[in-house]
Amino acid sequence: MKISSVRGVKDILPEEVWKWQFIESVSQRIMEDYGFTEIRIPVFEYTELFARSIGQETDIVEKEMYTFQDSKGESLSLRPEGTAGVVRACISHRRLQPDSVSKLYYSGPMFRHERPQKGRYRQFYQIGAEVFGTDNPWVDAEILSMLHLLFQRLGIPGTTLQINSLGCTDCRPAYRKALQEFLVQEEAALCTDCRRRTQTNPLRVLDCKRPDCKEATQGAPSVLASLCRDCMAHFEAVKEALGLMGVPYEVNARLVRGLDYYTRTTFELLSDQLGAQNAVAAGGRYDGLVEQLGGPPTPAIGFALGMERLATLLPEETNHSRAKPLYLAPLGEAAMERVPVLLHKLRARGIAVQTDYLGKSLKSQMRQADRMGAAYVGILGEDELSDGVILLRNMETKAQTKVPLEGFVDQIAETMSGEGA
Ligand code: HAM
């Protein structure tokens, strides 16, 4: 019986994996330039960590976590996101000292039992970054400018940055109450989920995609109108900083997030080319979370980007990051005997080189070389062997030259390094 993969979980095949590698290497470079260092956190944690950080009343914790009991009866969950684990690790290792700023990034698979659809998987990859120890609005702008630069370097077109402020523990309760009162009035028009959310997590109602709920909440009070003076000043400062840095943004007062830990600045980077699952990256401030999880009071902000969504947006022409290889085409047994040692010497010189081990015809080897985008093909048949040469074909110009077998490695190393290979 054939075994299939689990629903909502996908393989990243070799033809596509360059996208993942490209996104990882470009983002790693940018994040390190911005002063972030990498942290690797576990794939599973105690369930309580996620319940206490993401929030008991969120969809993620209520119904999307892969939770299981280990043999001691402990409840564990596969991580649905990275922020909670990073905060837990920083607290466990006492890395959050007063008056110091820590910048960390991470990447890896996350797990959510959502309904699979295009751009939404049950195992998906994120790259995330978190800054601990400051609520300076310039840092909010720095995170957003870093994302902006990353998307520019990746060559991703058609994205919009939306920002909002969700206030703090001083001003949010009053907003929550006002919104709840509004939603109770509109209850008849809301879906069953939103009626429940009106009581448990009213802000989430603003994020419901059903047309009836959207329509019913058109006139909902705006969170921005209820910000306290400090939160308002903070949000103004973030917007001003973005303006000075030339990072384009839109304010969306209905932008709420699916995780409860956020305070003040929240944001999403949306693409116009992804359909329903259009958020490529998202995040915000979470000034209360570290303390809530037992650490010292530490303001923080971060984001995570969805690798699958970003990979779909990468322009195909981006795939030029790898050096074009050399292909050695042996014809006949005697040539096949000579090629492996040549390959070894070429590779020791840092040259990407491949061959055929199946004794295929020249035509079929040329086709293979073409498919792998070879810059040159070195043909070694009986005639070449007896003349002590390799026939070197430039795949772009189609020009062919005879290169003595003796000096082949040196000559090809020079030729290919001259072309940036
Ligand atoms: P999030 O909005 O839940 O935030 O996820 C961030 C990004 O991960 C989304 O914008 C999306 O691109 C991707 N993503 C989420 N769920 C899926 C899925 N089922 N399939 C494919 N891609 C998905 C967080 O996870 C926060 N931890 C971000 C953060 C970091 N906030 C502060 N620091």
Residues whose N, C-alpha, C, O or C-beta is under 5 A from the ligand:
A	BS01	HAM	E81 G82 T83 R112 E114 G119 R120 Y121 F124 G128 A129 A279 V280 A281 A282 G283 G284 I301 G302 F303 A304 L305 G306 R309
